[in-house]
Amino acid sequence: MTSSTVVDFRSREVESQSIGKGDDRVVVCFPFIGDYVGGSHLSALGLIRNLPRSRFLPLVVLHDTDGPVADLFRREGIEFEAAPVSNRLERAGARNGAAAVNVVRTLPALVRFLRARNTAIVHTNDGRTHLVWGLAARFAGLKHLWHHRGDPSSFGLRRIAPWLPSRVVAVSRFASPRPGLFSAADKCSVVHSPFDITKLLGVEREDARSKVIAEVGCPPDTRLIGYVGTLVDRKRPLLFVEALAALRRREPEIRFAGLFLGNALNGLDAAARARAEALGVGECIHFMGFRHPGEPWIAALDALLVTAVKEPLGRTLIEAMLLGTPVIAADSGGNPEVVVDGETGMLVRPDDPDEFARACSDLFNNAAYRDHIVETARAEARSRFSIERHVLAITAVYDELVGMGASPSPAGLGAA
């Protein structure tokens, strides 16, 4: 996309999101870097789309207006504007003097931006925006909601969240800050991520399966086993390969295909491919990349393997439950908060490929057991993870923040 297109697009956004006199709606700013798409963006998208417009006006801001998040939001009809500064912190970047200077020099422009748009709340959704936009909110005298979707041992949650944001929301009990003398635990609440239940329940599994079988090019009786998510160390993509190799040893007569549905970081796709070749299952592994919408792909699976450890609460786990795809998950992180072993899915010992293979074997060889898990999981997910329930919980936090009054701000920064 050319720069002129971005300028035109942004001007439409600014006009459409301006607040006129007498408009008492609460402006909530959702800033994103935009160079990477993950579950946090899909969850935030669901919230932004369903906020009651009679009370709240979302202001979506991207640092990268040509990146994958911009593409996603355009496809989904979510309006956004470009951030007033172009620089951004790099993913997993060093916390050093240069990074601190980078943050400080963005603050005046961000503060002016927030004030000019009558922002009341800044709602951040990942580590980089937590710090940069959280500081801007503080200096602008605004409320800041830190939405934590990561590891509870992260530096930001332990060292920054106790003093920077007004409130913290975590996606699971596991992801919540631990109590202590210096902790954000007393201002944190758990709000599960939102899911469009009607949309998910409308996906036709057989049709989805036929299309995936055709695209992969495997026989109709092939068992489709999926890894859904970015290929990063914590999600254990190599363990997924090892689990399939263990299944081959355990059930040599079962024909299966292992599908990686997600983009890779740090060369882990090449590492997973090499591991598969070394274990003799290279012909069974297929790298499909990031797919949107992902629901038909998850619905096509005979089993979703959640090999990740210390996963706060993965979106794909809940989506699979709603779509009727059995889940086999590591007994780690937030997974046990959703999966009841033998009832709504199967929990196995983390980092044990043989345990994942055993669970696959039990699932594929017992249709009654599989059907019980599918129906129980779907009912449980429908009752706990609706968009309506999520929006009610988040807007209750917004109401609390607005009722707290203006936050004190350091003088001078961002002044006209």
Residue pairs with C-beta under 8 A, 6 or more apart in sequence:
1 65
1 66
6 65
6 66
6 82
9 65
10 65
10 81
10 82
12 79
13 79
13 80
13 81
14 81
16 79
17 57
17 59
17 79
17 81
17 117
18 117
19 25
19 27
19 57
19 117
19 118
23 57
25 53
25 54
25 55
25 56
25 57
26 55
26 56
26 57
26 120
26 121
26 398
26 402
27 56
27 57
27 59
27 117
27 118
27 119
27 120
27 121
28 51
28 56
28 57
28 58
28 59
28 119
28 120
28 121
28 122
28 123
28 398
29 59
29 60
29 61
29 114
29 117
29 119
29 121
29 122
29 123
29 133
30 44
30 48
30 58
30 59
30 60
30 61
30 123
30 125
31 61
31 62
31 63
31 83
31 122
31 124
31 129
31 132
31 133
32 41
32 44
32 60
32 61
32 62
32 63
32 69
32 125
32 126
32 129
33 62
33 63
33 64
33 69
33 88
33 89
33 126
33 128
33 129
34 62
34 63
34 64
34 65
34 67
34 68
34 69
34 70
35 63
35 64
35 67
35 68
35 69
35 88
35 91
36 67
36 68
36 69
36 91
37 68
37 69
37 72
37 290
37 292
38 126
38 230
39 149
39 193
39 229
39 314
39 315
39 316
40 125
40 126
40 147
40 149
41 69
41 72
41 125
42 315
43 125
43 149
43 171
43 193
43 194
43 315
44 123
44 125
44 147
45 72
45 73
45 76
45 78
46 193
46 194
46 195
46 196
46 387
46 390
47 194
47 387
47 390
47 391
47 394
48 58
48 60
48 78
49 76
49 78
50 194
50 387
50 388
50 391
51 58
51 391
51 395
52 391
52 395
55 395
56 395
56 398
59 81
59 117
59 119
60 73
60 78
60 79
60 80
60 81
61 80
61 81
61 82
61 83
61 113
62 69
62 70
62 73
62 80
62 81
62 82
62 83
63 82
63 83
63 85
63 86
63 87
63 88
64 70
64 88
65 80
65 82
68 290
70 80
72 292
73 79
73 80
75 292
83 110
83 113
84 109
84 110
84 112
84 113
85 106
85 109
85 110
87 102
87 105
87 106
88 128
88 132
89 99
89 102
89 103
89 128
89 131
89 132
91 128
93 99
95 155
103 131
103 132
103 135
106 132
106 136
107 135
107 136
107 139
107 413
107 414
108 413
108 414
109 414
110 132
110 133
110 136
110 140
110 414
111 136
111 139
111 140
111 413
111 414
112 414
112 416
113 136
114 122
114 136
114 137
114 140
114 142
114 414
115 140
115 414
119 137
119 140
119 142
120 142
120 143
120 401
120 402
121 142
121 143
121 144
121 145
121 398
121 401
121 402
122 133
122 134
122 136
122 137
122 142
122 143
122 144
122 145
123 145
123 147
124 130
124 133
124 134
124 144
124 145
124 146
124 147
124 165
125 147
125 149
126 149
126 150
127 150
127 154
127 156
130 146
130 156
130 160
130 161
130 164
130 165
131 156
131 160
131 164
133 144
134 144
134 146
134 160
134 164
134 165
135 164
136 414
137 143
137 144
137 407
138 144
138 164
138 407
138 409
138 410
139 409
139 410
139 413
139 414
140 409
140 414
141 406
141 407
141 408
141 409
142 406
142 407
142 409
143 166
143 167
143 401
143 402
143 404
143 407
144 164
144 165
144 166
144 167
144 407
145 165
145 166
145 167
145 168
145 169
145 397
145 398
145 401
146 161
146 164
146 165
146 167
146 168
146 169
146 184
147 168
147 169
147 171
148 157
148 161
148 168
148 169
148 170
148 171
148 175
148 176
148 177
148 188
148 312
149 170
149 171
149 175
149 193
149 312
150 157
150 175
150 312
151 157
151 175
151 234
151 310
151 312
152 170
152 174
152 175
152 176
152 177
152 178
152 312
157 168
157 177
157 184
158 177
158 183
161 168
161 177
161 184
162 177
162 182
162 183
162 184
165 184
165 187
166 187
166 401
166 404
166 407
167 187
167 188
167 189
167 397
167 400
167 401
168 177
168 184
168 187
168 188
168 189
169 188
169 189
169 190
169 191
169 394
169 397
170 176
170 177
170 188
170 189
170 190
170 191
170 312
171 190
171 191
171 192
171 193
171 312
171 313
171 334
172 190
172 192
172 312
172 313
172 333
172 334
172 337
173 190
173 334
173 337
174 310
174 312
174 313
174 333
174 334
174 337
175 312
175 313
175 333
175 334
176 185
176 188
176 190
177 183
177 184
177 185
177 188
178 185
179 185
179 186
189 393
189 397
191 390
191 393
191 394
191 397
192 313
192 384
192 385
192 389
192 390
193 313
193 315
193 318
193 385
193 390
194 385
194 386
194 387
194 389
194 390
194 391
195 315
195 318
195 319
195 322
195 381
195 385
195 386
195 387
196 387
197 322
197 381
197 382
197 385
197 386
197 387
199 295
200 295
200 319
200 322
200 323
201 322
201 382
203 295
203 296
203 299
203 323
204 299
205 299
205 300
205 323
205 324
205 325
208 296
208 297
208 299
208 300
209 224
209 299
209 300
211 296
211 300
212 224
212 259
212 296
212 297
212 300
213 219
213 220
213 222
213 224
213 300
216 222
216 224
216 257
216 259
216 286
216 288
218 255
218 257
219 255
221 255
222 255
222 256
222 257
223 254
223 255
223 256
223 257
223 302
223 303
223 364
224 256
224 257
224 259
224 300
224 301
224 302
224 303
225 244
225 247
225 256
225 257
225 258
225 259
225 301
225 302
225 303
225 304
225 305
225 360
226 258
226 259
226 261
226 297
226 298
226 301
226 303
226 304
226 305
226 325
227 235
227 237
227 240
227 258
227 259
227 260
227 261
227 262
227 305
227 307
228 261
228 262
228 294
228 297
228 298
228 304
228 316
228 320
229 235
229 261
229 262
229 308
229 314
229 316
230 262
230 263
230 264
230 265
231 237
231 260
231 262
231 263
231 264
231 265
231 268
231 269
231 272
232 265
232 266
232 268
233 266
233 268
234 308
234 309
234 310
234 311
235 307
235 308
235 311
236 307
236 308
236 309
236 330
236 351
237 260
237 264
237 268
237 269
237 271
237 272
237 307
238 268
238 271
238 272
238 275
239 307
239 351
239 353
239 356
240 258
240 260
240 272
240 305
240 307
241 258
241 272
241 275
241 276
241 279
241 281
241 285
242 275
242 279
242 353
243 305
243 307
243 353
243 356
243 357
243 360
244 256
244 258
244 276
244 281
244 284
244 285
244 357
245 276
245 279
245 280
245 281
245 353
246 353
246 354
246 356
246 357
247 254
247 256
247 356
247 357
247 360
247 361
248 256
248 280
248 281
248 284
249 357
250 354
250 357
250 358
250 361
251 357
251 360
251 361
251 364
254 361
254 364
256 284
257 284
257 285
257 286
258 276
258 281
258 284
258 285
258 286
259 286
259 288
259 297
259 301
260 269
260 272
260 285
260 286
260 287
260 288
261 288
261 289
261 290
261 291
261 294
261 297
261 298
262 289
262 290
263 289
263 290
264 270
264 272
264 287
269 287
272 285
272 287
273 282
273 285
273 287
276 282
276 284
276 285
288 297
291 297
294 316
294 319
295 319
295 323
298 304
298 316
298 319
298 320
298 323
298 325
299 323
299 324
299 325
301 320
301 325
302 325
302 326
302 363
302 364
303 325
303 326
303 327
303 328
303 360
303 363
303 364
304 316
304 317
304 320
304 325
304 326
304 327
304 328
305 328
305 329
305 356
305 360
306 314
306 316
306 317
306 327
306 328
306 329
306 330
306 335
307 330
307 356
308 314
308 330
308 332
308 333
309 330
309 332
309 333
309 350
309 351
310 332
310 333
311 330
311 332
311 333
311 334
311 335
312 333
312 334
313 333
313 334
313 335
313 337
313 338
314 334
314 335
317 327
317 329
317 335
317 338
317 339
317 345
318 338
318 381
318 385
320 326
320 327
321 327
321 338
321 344
321 345
321 377
321 378
321 380
321 381
322 378
322 381
322 382
322 385
324 374
324 378
325 374
326 345
326 346
326 363
326 370
326 373
326 374
326 377
327 339
327 344
327 345
327 346
327 377
328 345
328 346
328 348
328 356
328 359
328 360
328 363
329 335
329 339
329 345
329 346
329 347
329 348
330 347
330 348
330 349
330 350
330 351
331 341
331 347
331 348
331 349
331 350
332 350
335 347
336 347
338 344
338 345
338 380
338 381
338 384
339 345
339 346
339 347
340 380
341 347
342 373
343 372
343 373
343 376
343 377
344 373
344 376
344 377
344 380
344 381
345 373
345 377
346 359
346 362
346 363
346 373
348 355
348 356
348 358
348 359
349 355
362 369
363 369
363 370
363 373
364 370
